[in-house]
Amino acid sequence: MDSTLAILGGEKQIQTPYPAWPVHDEREVEAVAEVVRSGQWGGFPYPGPRTQALLENFLAFQGGEHAILAANGTVTMEIALRAAGIGWGDEVIVPAYSFQATAAAPMAAGAIPVIVDIDPNSYCLDPRAVEAAITPRTRAILPVHVGSLMADMDALLEIAERHNLIVVEDCAHAHGMQWKRQGAGTLGHFGSFSLQSSKLLTSGEGGILICKTPELFHAATSIVNCGRPPAENEAVTLFGANFRGSELHAALAGAQLERLPEQTALREAAVRYMDEALSELPGVRVLRPDPRITRRSVFLYIFAVDPALWGVDHRAICAALGAEGLGASIGYEPMHRYELFQPLRSRLPVPTAYPERFQFDQLDLPAATYAYEQEAIWLGEATFRAGKEGVDQAVAAIAKVYRHRAALAAAQS
């Protein structure tokens, strides 16, 4: 089986497909059917009974005391910034290695995203880069927990406290993750979780925002619900919009949440096994988890290849792995060059008013650029939901491509 790479006409290494996502059965069907039969489908009045149940159960799993449900995991970050009073012309520090939503959310709130580099050992926001980027206009830090790792929250929280900054954790990859036994999204002032189709907890679309204090929770609740205050006898004090999630989405996410603890444990055991198995392969650098990560979730898994040892572009490696039956990608393009993030091509107020702050092509972000151009390879969560056998398949495919790297390089030339 190993004689020729599948991309060059050989037999593929992985014969057993990885499990599909999302996992669902009659639980989801019945949960949605109950909402349909109830006649209460939307998000108003907010929160509906299924929304309230979802939020209570999610907080019991993830930690925290206050949360809201919104339309998606991008708008939850915007709501967080607005609830903290961050707006026109304020600066929000974001990592270069992230989906465009991380920088788009501050812009939607009227703030300026300040893009800084990542730590090459975790691909998460580098605290040293954050410290260097702080100015008198800086109001918030927006770290992203990437792959199966977390940003250094101890260092970031210390910086935030020293400079009186708000911390909004982007936890789109981090449902179930813990830092020193405290849930991701509960360490900063806010934690934003996406419920988009591919995420670890999904209702197709949606977002959950964990809020640190009752005051921030009340402000976020008002903003998500068209400015209505949480209590009927309170005065309207904030401008909001309809950012609510629906009862249909809440019911679907509630059924999915029942599966999440078991899925998290399965992925966590498999990712520990993957770290050790991959560390034995030449030309591979494992991104080791910080020991302060006490529960690890796996939405995506990232490892690095040594381009000098492989002698072939990592895009070609990903293509070869895909042909072997292991889906792989090179991950995020650095934000300063990200094709999806083009604010100057819009008529949005912030880039129109501060065009000099959006000349991102002038940024020098070596760690994020090197990860994207040279070394990062991303694998999906299904590899780990397949347990030890799924990991063994993946490692065998990676090892096969490495053994035949010269043939792959020749085919690319």
Long-range contacts (C-beta under 8 A, 24 or more apart in sequence): 2-400, 2-403, 4-404, 4-407, 5-320, 5-323, 5-324, 5-400, 5-401, 5-404, 5-407, 5-408, 6-320, 6-323, 6-324, 6-325, 7-319, 7-320, 7-322, 7-323, 7-324, 7-408, 7-411, 8-404, 8-407, 8-408, 8-411, 12-323, 12-324, 12-325, 13-324, 13-325, 13-326, 13-393, 13-396, 13-397, 13-400, 14-324, 14-325, 14-326, 14-393, 14-394, 14-396, 14-397, 15-325, 16-389, 16-393, 17-325, 18-327, 18-380, 18-382, 18-383, 18-385, 18-386, 18-390, 19-382, 19-385, 19-386, 20-382, 21-198, 21-381, 21-382, 21-385, 22-197, 22-202, 22-256, 23-259, 23-263, 24-255, 24-256, 27-255, 27-258, 28-252, 28-255, 28-256, 31-251, 31-252, 31-254, 31-255, 32-248, 32-251, 32-252, 34-251, 35-247, 35-248, 35-251, 36-248, 38-247, 40-247, 41-246, 41-247, 41-248, 42-244, 42-246, 42-247, 43-69, 43-225, 43-242, 43-244, 43-245, 43-246, 43-247, 44-225, 44-242, 44-244, 46-221, 46-224, 46-225, 46-228, 46-244, 48-247, 48-250, 49-247, 50-247, 50-250, 50-251, 50-254, 51-245, 51-247, 51-250, 53-250, 53-254, 54-208, 54-250, 54-251, 54-253, 54-254, 54-257, 55-208, 57-254, 57-257, 58-193, 58-201, 58-208, 58-257, 59-210, 61-176, 61-183, 61-257, 61-260, 61-261, 62-175, 62-176, 62-183, 62-184, 62-185, 62-186, 62-191, 62-193, 62-210, 63-178, 63-182, 63-183, 63-185, 63-186, 63-210, 64-183, 64-185, 64-186, 64-191, 64-210, 64-211, 64-212, 66-210, 66-211, 66-212, 66-213, 66-214, 66-216, 66-217, 67-208, 67-209, 67-210, 67-211, 67-217, 68-208, 68-209, 68-211, 68-217, 68-220, 68-221, 68-224, 69-206, 69-207, 69-208, 69-224, 69-244, 69-245, 69-249, 69-250, 70-206, 70-207, 70-208, 70-209, 70-224, 70-243, 70-244, 70-245, 71-205, 71-206, 71-207, 71-243, 71-244, 71-245, 72-194, 72-195, 72-196, 72-205, 72-206, 72-207, 73-101, 73-172, 73-192, 73-193, 73-194, 73-195, 73-196, 73-199, 73-206, 73-207, 73-208, 74-101, 74-104, 74-105, 74-108, 74-194, 74-207, 75-105, 75-108, 75-207, 75-243, 76-190, 76-192, 76-193, 76-194, 76-207, 76-208, 76-209, 77-101, 77-102, 77-105, 77-106, 77-142, 77-168, 77-170, 77-190, 77-192, 78-105, 78-106, 78-108, 78-109, 79-209, 79-220, 79-223, 79-224, 79-243, 80-166, 80-168, 80-189, 80-190, 80-192, 80-209, 80-211, 80-216, 80-220, 81-105, 81-106, 81-109, 81-111, 81-140, 81-166, 81-168, 82-109, 82-219, 82-223, 82-238, 83-190, 83-211, 83-216, 83-219, 83-220, 83-223, 84-139, 84-140, 84-166, 84-168, 84-189, 84-190, 84-216, 84-219, 86-111, 86-139, 86-140, 86-166, 87-111, 88-350, 89-137, 89-350, 89-353, 89-354, 90-137, 90-138, 90-139, 90-140, 91-135, 91-137, 91-138, 91-139, 91-140, 92-138, 92-139, 92-140, 92-141, 92-142, 93-125, 93-130, 93-133, 93-134, 93-138, 93-140, 93-141, 93-142, 94-125, 94-142, 94-144, 94-335, 95-124, 95-125, 95-126, 95-142, 95-143, 95-144, 95-146, 95-151, 95-335, 95-368, 96-334, 96-335, 96-336, 96-363, 96-365, 96-368, 97-123, 97-124, 97-144, 97-146, 97-331, 97-332, 97-334, 97-335, 97-368, 97-371, 97-372, 98-144, 98-146, 98-170, 98-332, 98-335, 99-172, 99-332, 99-340, 100-335, 100-338, 100-340, 100-341, 101-172, 102-142, 102-144, 102-170, 102-335, 103-335, 103-341, 104-341, 104-343, 105-142, 106-140, 106-142, 107-343, 107-348, 107-350, 107-351, 110-349, 110-350, 111-139, 111-140, 111-350, 112-137, 112-350, 112-354, 112-357, 114-138, 115-335, 115-336, 115-360, 115-363, 115-365, 116-365, 117-365, 117-366, 117-367, 117-368, 118-365, 118-367, 118-368, 118-371, 119-151, 119-152, 119-367, 120-367, 120-370, 120-371, 121-287, 121-288, 122-146, 122-149, 122-150, 122-151, 122-152, 122-287, 122-290, 123-147, 123-149, 123-287, 123-302, 123-371, 123-376, 124-149, 124-150, 124-151, 124-152, 125-151, 125-156, 126-367, 127-152, 127-155, 127-156, 127-159, 130-156, 130-159, 131-159, 134-159, 134-163, 134-165, 138-163, 138-165, 139-165, 139-166, 140-165, 140-166, 140-167, 140-168, 141-165, 141-166, 141-167, 141-168, 141-188, 142-167, 142-168, 142-169, 142-170, 143-167, 143-169, 143-170, 143-188, 144-170, 144-172, 144-173, 145-169, 145-170, 145-171, 145-173, 145-174, 145-177, 145-184, 146-173, 146-300, 146-302, 147-173, 147-287, 147-298, 147-299, 147-300, 147-301, 147-302, 147-378, 148-173, 148-271, 148-289, 148-296, 148-297, 148-298, 148-299, 148-300, 148-301, 148-302, 149-287, 149-289, 149-290, 149-293, 149-302, 150-174, 150-177, 150-179, 150-184, 150-290, 150-293, 152-290, 153-179, 153-187, 153-188, 153-292, 154-292, 156-188, 157-187, 157-188, 160-188, 166-190, 168-192, 172-196, 172-199, 172-299, 173-200, 173-297, 173-299, 173-300, 174-297, 174-299, 175-199, 175-200, 175-201, 175-260, 175-264, 175-297, 175-299, 176-200, 176-260, 176-261, 176-264, 176-295, 176-297, 177-293, 177-295, 177-296, 177-297, 178-293, 178-294, 178-295, 179-292, 179-293, 179-294, 180-292, 180-294, 181-294, 181-295, 185-210, 186-210, 186-212, 188-212, 189-213, 189-216, 190-216, 190-220, 195-245, 195-249, 195-253, 198-299, 199-299, 200-260, 200-263, 200-264, 200-297, 200-299, 200-381, 201-253, 201-256, 201-257, 201-260, 202-252, 202-253, 202-256, 203-245, 203-249, 203-250, 203-252, 203-253, 203-256, 204-249, 204-252, 205-249, 206-245, 206-249, 206-250, 206-253, 207-245, 263-385, 264-295, 264-297, 266-384, 266-385, 266-387, 267-296, 267-297, 267-298, 267-381, 267-384, 267-385, 268-295, 268-296, 268-297, 268-298, 269-387, 270-298, 270-383, 270-384, 270-385, 270-386, 270-387, 270-388, 270-390, 270-391, 271-296, 271-298, 271-301, 271-384, 272-296, 273-388, 273-391, 274-301, 274-383, 274-384, 274-391, 274-394, 274-395, 277-391, 277-392, 277-395, 278-303, 278-395, 278-398, 281-395, 281-398, 281-399, 281-402, 282-309, 282-402, 283-309, 283-310, 283-402, 284-398, 284-402, 285-375, 298-381, 298-384, 299-381, 300-331, 300-378, 300-379, 300-380, 300-381, 301-378, 301-379, 301-380, 301-381, 301-383, 301-384, 302-331, 302-376, 302-377, 302-378, 302-379, 303-376, 303-377, 303-379, 304-371, 304-375, 304-376, 304-377, 305-375, 305-377, 306-375, 307-374, 307-375, 310-402, 310-405, 311-405, 311-406, 311-409, 312-405, 312-408, 312-409, 312-412, 313-412, 314-374, 314-375, 314-376, 314-377, 316-408, 316-409, 316-412, 317-377, 317-401, 317-405, 317-408, 318-377, 320-401, 320-408, 321-377, 321-397, 321-398, 321-401, 324-397, 324-400, 324-401, 325-393, 325-397, 326-379, 326-383, 326-393, 326-394, 326-397, 326-398, 327-379, 327-380, 327-382, 328-377, 328-378, 328-379, 329-377, 329-378, 330-372, 330-376, 330-377, 330-378, 331-371, 331-372, 331-376, 331-377, 331-378, 332-372, 333-372, 334-365, 334-368, 334-369, 334-372, 335-360, 335-368, 336-360, 336-361, 336-363, 336-365, 337-361, 337-369
